[in-house]
Amino acid sequence: YMDLTTLSEMETEFTDDQQRVSQATAQFLASDKALQPLKTQLATFEEQIDKAQTSAQLDTPMNDMEKMSADLDMLSNLMASLSFDDVTLQTHIIDAISQIYAQLNQSRARLQQKRQSQTSVESVAQFGAQFRLFIQGITNALSLATDPERCDDQLSRLLVQLEELESQFSHHDEFLDDMLAKR
């Protein structure tokens, strides 16, 4: 059977150890060096956002921001699970984590804004190139349409290409007029 005295002693020892670990964790999290890697990473995100020339170059910082967000969630959960009595210390830690969350959210918003802007520029360039190619296809089709049957074949091929352009760029209203004019 069980020795209740030993069990009680083990429980007390465990509780004391848990309190000691909670206090040490809180002291560490309250120190300047605890959250410094996150602050450094935020600065790196800002540099990556500034340097990005294409929307694809923004994928890495976006993924890293998601990881940092998960890390901050874990820290928040850790703070909720720690048991220590110093409310001032707890408030200091929570404020520090909140500030990093705020900076992360600002960086993420800036990244999304830049991505949207880059995507728009890239879409305009891509549409322009594909539309010029389509126009060259029209010119080529006219030279190949020497009889009614070939004319129908070329018209069908061009309509398929135009439908592909329309489906690819349907979310950009500024391209609709050009596509409708060619239709």
Salt bridges, closest charged atoms under 4 A:
ASP17 OD1 - ARG20 NH2 2.20
GLU46 OE1 - ARG110 NE 2.73
ASP50 OD1 - ARG110 NH2 2.62
ASP59 OD1 - ARG115 NH2 2.36
GLU166 OE1 - ARG183 NH2 2.74
GLU174 OE2 - HIS172 ND1 3.53
